[in-house]
């Protein structure tokens, strides 16, 4: 079985629509569609699931770039991440005491004297 290339590539809208049609209308399996169109089975399954959730609009946008994910990222994830960062910083300050370093004694040599 072929696997999709490692680097991401852009699949045109019409091609994604045809892939979804093969699965939903023509009743092809994800593996058969993936082999025929040279994409991964996971991509096929993701596109079909997105299509079932959102319809034709899901084919036009990149997966994971829905408004809901943007709202969750901006409203929930960023503040939570900022609070976690602040908490870890404060905990480090409380738990880790910095040792006071004693200055090293300077040694004098005969060559260091100035006349």
C-alpha positions as CSV (number, residue, x, y, z in Angstrom):
1,X,0.0,0.0,0.0
2,X,1.3,3.4,-0.9
3,X,1.7,6.1,1.8
4,X,1.3,9.8,1.2
5,X,4.4,11.9,0.9
6,X,5.9,13.3,4.1
7,X,5.7,16.9,3.1
8,X,2.3,18.6,3.1
9,X,0.7,19.5,-0.2
10,X,-2.3,21.4,-1.3
11,X,-5.2,19.3,-2.7
12,X,-7.6,21.3,-4.9
13,X,-11.2,21.7,-3.9
14,X,-12.6,19.7,-6.8
15,X,-10.3,16.8,-6.0
16,X,-11.3,16.8,-2.3
17,X,-14.9,16.9,-3.3
18,X,-14.4,14.0,-5.7
19,X,-12.7,12.0,-2.9
20,X,-15.6,12.6,-0.5
21,X,-18.1,11.7,-3.3
22,X,-16.3,8.4,-3.9
23,X,-16.7,7.5,-0.2
24,X,-20.2,8.7,0.5
25,X,-22.0,8.3,-2.8
26,X,-20.1,5.5,-4.6
27,X,-19.4,3.6,-1.3
28,X,-15.7,3.1,-1.9
29,X,-13.6,2.3,1.1
30,X,-11.1,4.9,2.5
31,X,-8.2,2.6,1.6
32,X,-9.4,2.3,-2.0
33,X,-9.9,6.0,-2.4
34,X,-6.5,6.8,-0.8
35,X,-4.8,4.4,-3.2
36,X,-6.6,5.8,-6.2
37,X,-5.9,9.5,-5.4
38,X,-2.5,9.0,-3.8
39,X,-3.4,10.5,-0.4
40,X,-3.4,9.0,3.1
41,X,-6.4,7.1,4.5
42,X,-6.3,9.5,7.5
43,X,-6.8,12.5,5.2
44,X,-9.7,10.8,3.5
45,X,-11.3,10.0,6.8
46,X,-10.8,13.6,8.0
47,X,-12.3,15.1,4.9
48,X,-15.3,12.8,5.0
49,X,-15.9,13.5,8.7
50,X,-15.5,17.3,8.1
51,X,-18.0,17.0,5.2
52,X,-20.5,15.2,7.4
53,X,-20.2,17.9,10.0
54,X,-20.1,21.1,7.9
55,X,-21.1,20.2,4.4
56,X,-19.5,21.8,1.3
57,X,-17.9,24.6,3.3
58,X,-15.5,22.1,4.9
59,X,-13.9,21.4,1.5
60,X,-13.0,25.1,1.1
61,X,-11.1,25.7,4.2
62,X,-8.0,24.0,5.7
63,X,-8.7,21.4,8.3
64,X,-8.6,22.7,11.8
65,X,-9.1,26.3,10.8
66,X,-12.7,26.6,11.7
67,X,-14.1,29.5,13.6
68,X,-14.7,27.3,16.6
69,X,-11.1,26.3,16.8
70,X,-10.0,30.0,16.5
71,X,-12.4,31.0,19.3
72,X,-11.2,28.2,21.5
73,X,-7.6,29.1,20.8
74,X,-8.1,32.9,21.5
75,X,-10.6,32.8,24.3
76,X,-9.6,29.7,26.2
77,X,-6.1,28.4,25.3
78,X,-4.1,31.6,25.3
79,X,-5.3,32.8,28.7
80,X,-4.8,29.3,30.2
81,X,-1.3,29.1,28.7
82,X,-0.5,32.6,30.1
83,X,-1.7,31.7,33.6
84,X,0.3,28.4,33.5
85,X,3.4,30.3,32.4
86,X,3.0,32.8,35.2
87,X,2.4,30.1,37.8
88,X,5.4,28.1,36.9
89,X,7.5,31.2,37.0
90,X,6.3,32.1,40.5
91,X,6.7,28.5,41.7
92,X,10.3,28.5,40.5
93,X,10.9,31.7,42.4
94,X,9.5,30.2,45.6
95,X,11.0,26.8,45.4
96,X,14.5,27.5,44.1
97,X,16.5,29.8,46.2
98,X,19.5,31.2,44.5
99,X,22.7,30.8,46.4
100,X,24.6,33.9,47.3
101,X,27.8,33.6,45.5
102,X,30.9,34.7,47.4
103,X,33.4,36.7,45.3
104,X,36.5,34.9,44.5
105,X,39.6,36.3,46.2
106,X,42.0,37.9,43.8
107,X,45.5,36.7,43.8
108,X,48.4,39.1,43.5
109,X,51.5,38.2,41.6
110,X,54.8,40.0,41.4
111,X,54.1,41.1,37.9
112,X,50.9,42.9,38.9
113,X,52.6,45.6,40.9
114,X,52.9,49.0,39.3
115,X,55.7,51.4,39.9
